[in-house]
Amino acid sequence: MFNKIFISFFILILFVSCTSSNRKISNSEENKVKTPEEIYLDAMIFYENENYLFAEEEFVKLSKLYPLSNEAVQGEIILAFIKYIQLDYDNAILKFKRIAKKYPSHNRLDYIYYMIAMCNYEQIASYQLDGQYNEIAYDAFNQVILRFPNSEYAKDSSQKIVLIKSNKAAKHMAIGRFYLKEKKFTAALNRFKIVVEDYSMTKFTPEALHRMVEAYYEMGMIEESSKMASTLGYNYPNSKWYKYSYNLIKKNDQKISTYKKITNFFN
């Protein structure tokens, strides 16, 4: 923050010193149209001081007077970023997409695509809510990785995708637990299988395997339940979920052992 303030102050002082004069300014000079560099500098001073309304006015003026200038293009990007700062995600996405379409060879196109992804990502409020932004953000970050694999934003996009997958896995787990509680075992198993097969890198995989052990056990499919417990133990031997599964299978073995003893006694 200090660096930003210092740079802005330095630019402001430099700008004032370059334009100040002891001589009287004529009317023609006062009415002189500013260069794109001057308008951009004015806008950036407002932006750095978080006077976004005035910054927007200057950037819009810049775009109208010098639409083909480099400053105008950069101004469009900052205008979109201002909307992002203000949490006006819809307008931010609209502006970023317009820039990407208008300037397909822009040297910071990776940043523009990344910001589109971020606008969607930050609208993921909870796995319990509508998951549309999970899908949109996932696709957007994937676009960054595919289009710009060497970009500085590719690594963060990959990390964000992992978080999105975790969010999606959490939603499947919540639904699966609900089905399990309602004794809709087949529906529950389908949800837990999705987590194990599609989101194995998330923290929910051990629990998903245990819930499958439970579901099979409740359905009377003891062999399948035991196999799933073995898979859980092999991959996550120190997990608390393996301990739960182990105790469940052990409990069943004790029941069988007791039953056999009683049967043998009467026979």
Order of alpha helices (4+ residues) and beta strands (2+ residues): alpha-alpha-alpha-alpha-alpha-alpha-alpha-alpha-alpha-alpha-alpha-alpha-alpha
